[in-house]
Amino acid sequence: MNDLSLLQFPCDFPIKIMGAGDPEFAQMVLELVRRHSPDLDEARVKIQPSRTGRYQSVTVVVAARDRAHLDALYQDLSDHPQVKLAL
């Protein structure tokens, strides 16, 4: 069973995006997420560098409208060359 089938929409949904420790990475992620979720609340964004600073994770909590909304967001994140992983 797919975990998304257990969700009741609309709902708050956290997504962790990992990539290089480049200072522009977080801004790029936020711009990409805002294409799908223009109402993204900056207070619900967490940026965490790795211990060495080589990588960073950006966690966002989006107001997911439906499965198609999440699928499109994950697809755009996964397709971006700077994104190593989106969970």
Backbone as JSON, one array per atom type, in Angstrom:
{
  "sequence": "MNDLSLLQFPCDFPIKIMGAGDPEFAQMVLELVRRHSPDLDEARVKIQPSRTGRYQSVTVVVAARDRAHLDALYQDLSDHPQVKLAL",
  "N": [[0.84, -1.18, 0.0], [0.55, 2.22, -0.8], [1.94, 4.97, 0.93], [0.87, 7.51, 0.49], [-1.78, 7.01, -0.02], [-2.93, 6.87, 2.42], [-3.26, 9.4, 3.31], [-5.3, 12.22, 4.1], [-6.65, 14.65, 2.22], [-7.26, 18.19, 2.09], [-3.93, 18.61, 3.47], [-1.18, 19.24, 5.74], [2.08, 18.71, 4.62], [5.24, 17.46, 5.04], [8.32, 17.9, 3.28], [11.53, 16.83, 2.53], [14.37, 18.06, 1.06], [17.39, 17.37, -0.46], [20.69, 18.49, -1.22], [23.59, 20.04, -2.72], [25.88, 21.95, -0.66], [25.8, 24.54, -1.48], [25.22, 28.04, -1.33], [23.12, 29.08, -2.89], [21.41, 26.97, -3.25], [19.25, 26.52, -1.4], [17.6, 28.74, -1.93], [16.92, 28.23, -4.61], [15.45, 25.86, -4.26], [13.27, 26.8, -2.73], [12.08, 28.58, -4.55], [11.3, 26.77, -6.55], [9.5, 25.14, -5.1], [7.56, 27.05, -4.51], [6.37, 27.44, -6.98], [4.51, 25.46, -7.11], [3.27, 25.65, -4.67], [2.33, 28.45, -3.85], [1.62, 29.67, -1.49], [3.45, 29.04, 0.45], [4.72, 29.01, 3.69], [7.26, 30.76, 5.11], [8.08, 30.42, 7.71], [7.82, 27.78, 8.11], [9.93, 26.48, 7.03], [12.96, 24.77, 7.06], [16.42, 24.88, 7.12], [19.22, 22.93, 6.95], [22.59, 22.44, 7.31], [24.99, 19.9, 6.36], [27.25, 18.05, 8.48], [29.84, 18.46, 7.51], [29.4, 20.53, 5.78], [29.27, 20.15, 3.12], [26.91, 19.28, 1.99], [23.37, 20.06, 2.14], [20.15, 20.15, 3.72], [16.84, 20.98, 2.94], [13.92, 21.48, 4.47], [10.55, 21.63, 3.91], [7.2, 22.52, 4.66], [4.34, 21.88, 3.08], [1.06, 22.91, 2.07], [-0.73, 20.5, 1.1], [-2.85, 19.91, -1.55], [-3.92, 17.78, -2.98], [-3.23, 14.45, -4.21], [-2.17, 14.68, -6.8], [-1.06, 17.22, -6.76], [1.11, 16.87, -4.96], [2.52, 14.88, -6.38], [3.29, 16.27, -8.72], [4.94, 18.24, -7.63], [6.99, 16.69, -6.4], [7.99, 15.51, -8.75], [9.03, 17.71, -10.2], [11.01, 18.51, -8.37], [12.64, 16.2, -8.28], [13.52, 16.12, -10.91], [15.24, 18.23, -11.11], [18.6, 19.16, -11.61], [20.27, 19.87, -9.44], [19.18, 18.79, -7.2], [19.63, 16.18, -5.05], [18.18, 14.34, -3.61], [14.8, 13.83, -2.72], [12.56, 13.6, -0.21]],
  "CA": [[0.0, 0.0, 0.0], [1.3, 3.46, -0.9], [1.7, 5.84, 2.08], [0.03, 8.64, 0.11], [-3.18, 6.61, 0.0], [-3.4, 7.03, 3.79], [-3.43, 10.82, 3.59], [-6.59, 12.86, 3.83], [-6.37, 15.98, 1.69], [-5.96, 18.84, 2.15], [-3.15, 18.36, 4.68], [0.2, 19.72, 5.77], [2.93, 17.61, 4.22], [6.66, 17.85, 5.03], [9.19, 17.36, 2.23], [12.95, 17.12, 2.76], [15.09, 18.11, -0.21], [18.82, 17.39, -0.17], [21.55, 18.86, -2.33], [24.91, 20.59, -2.4], [25.93, 22.99, 0.35], [25.85, 25.82, -2.18], [24.29, 29.01, -0.74], [21.97, 29.3, -3.77], [20.57, 25.77, -3.3], [18.01, 26.71, -0.65], [16.76, 29.69, -2.66], [16.4, 27.53, -5.78], [14.42, 24.94, -3.79], [12.09, 27.57, -2.34], [11.45, 29.07, -5.78], [10.67, 25.63, -7.19], [8.35, 24.75, -4.3], [6.53, 28.1, -4.64], [5.65, 27.25, -8.25], [3.4, 24.54, -6.82], [2.64, 26.07, -3.41], [2.65, 29.86, -3.69], [1.3, 30.08, -0.12], [4.46, 28.48, 1.34], [5.02, 29.83, 4.86], [8.71, 30.73, 5.38], [8.28, 29.96, 9.09], [7.77, 26.32, 8.09], [11.08, 26.05, 6.23], [14.15, 24.54, 7.88], [17.62, 24.62, 6.33], [20.19, 22.27, 7.82], [23.81, 21.99, 6.61], [25.6, 18.67, 6.86], [28.35, 18.27, 9.43], [31.0, 18.98, 6.78], [29.01, 21.67, 4.97], [29.26, 19.78, 1.7], [25.51, 19.11, 1.6], [22.38, 20.66, 3.03], [18.77, 19.72, 3.5], [15.83, 22.01, 3.07], [12.64, 20.85, 4.78], [9.42, 22.54, 3.75], [5.89, 21.93, 4.94], [3.41, 22.45, 2.11], [-0.37, 22.61, 2.22], [-1.01, 19.61, -0.03], [-4.26, 19.94, -1.95], [-4.31, 16.43, -3.41], [-2.07, 13.63, -4.61], [-1.6, 15.22, -8.04], [-0.24, 18.36, -6.33], [2.37, 16.32, -4.43], [3.23, 14.18, -7.46], [3.9, 17.27, -9.6], [6.02, 18.87, -6.87], [8.09, 15.72, -6.32], [8.56, 15.32, -10.09], [9.89, 18.86, -10.49], [12.18, 18.44, -7.5], [13.48, 15.08, -8.72], [14.07, 16.43, -12.23], [16.23, 19.32, -11.05], [19.94, 18.57, -11.51], [20.93, 20.16, -8.17], [18.53, 18.03, -6.14], [20.16, 14.82, -4.94], [17.16, 13.48, -3.01], [13.6, 14.47, -2.18], [11.82, 12.63, 0.62]],
  "C": [[0.89, 1.25, 0.0], [0.93, 4.37, 0.28], [0.8, 7.01, 1.73], [-1.44, 8.29, 0.14], [-3.78, 6.75, 1.4], [-3.67, 8.48, 4.15], [-4.85, 11.27, 3.3], [-6.29, 14.3, 3.44], [-7.54, 16.9, 1.94], [-5.26, 18.54, 3.47], [-1.79, 19.05, 4.59], [1.11, 18.53, 5.51], [4.38, 18.07, 4.2], [7.43, 17.16, 3.91], [10.61, 17.78, 2.55], [13.67, 16.99, 1.42], [16.57, 18.25, 0.11], [19.61, 17.71, -1.43], [22.86, 19.43, -1.82], [24.8, 21.71, -1.38], [26.04, 24.38, -0.22], [24.83, 26.79, -1.59], [23.03, 29.25, -1.59], [21.0, 28.11, -3.79], [19.23, 26.0, -2.61], [17.07, 27.66, -1.38], [16.14, 29.04, -3.89], [15.27, 26.59, -5.37], [13.15, 25.7, -3.45], [11.35, 28.12, -3.57], [10.7, 27.95, -6.49], [9.41, 25.2, -6.43], [7.22, 25.77, -4.45], [5.79, 28.03, -5.97], [4.41, 26.39, -8.03], [2.6, 24.97, -5.6], [2.98, 27.53, -3.14], [2.4, 30.39, -2.27], [2.3, 29.52, 0.9], [4.8, 29.46, 2.46], [6.51, 29.67, 5.2], [9.01, 30.25, 6.8], [8.29, 28.43, 9.16], [8.84, 25.74, 7.18], [12.27, 25.91, 7.17], [15.31, 24.18, 6.96], [18.69, 24.1, 7.27], [21.42, 21.85, 7.02], [24.28, 20.65, 7.18], [26.76, 19.02, 7.78], [29.56, 18.9, 8.74], [30.69, 20.22, 5.95], [28.96, 21.37, 3.48], [27.84, 19.66, 1.15], [24.62, 19.91, 2.55], [21.02, 20.07, 2.73], [17.87, 20.92, 3.74], [14.52, 21.27, 3.31], [11.56, 21.92, 4.68], [8.15, 21.79, 4.13], [4.9, 22.64, 4.01], [1.98, 22.07, 2.47], [-0.76, 21.81, 0.97], [-2.5, 19.57, -0.32], [-4.78, 18.55, -2.3], [-3.05, 15.69, -3.84], [-1.39, 14.18, -5.86], [-0.68, 16.41, -7.73], [1.12, 17.86, -5.83], [3.19, 15.63, -5.52], [3.96, 15.18, -8.36], [5.08, 17.94, -8.91], [7.22, 17.94, -6.78], [8.75, 15.52, -7.68], [9.48, 16.47, -10.44], [11.15, 18.86, -9.63], [13.15, 17.37, -7.98], [14.16, 15.35, -10.05], [15.17, 17.48, -12.18], [17.62, 18.74, -10.83], [20.66, 18.83, -10.18], [20.35, 19.37, -7.01], [19.04, 16.6, -6.16], [19.09, 13.85, -4.47], [16.01, 14.31, -2.52], [12.78, 13.4, -1.47], [10.55, 13.25, 1.16]]
}
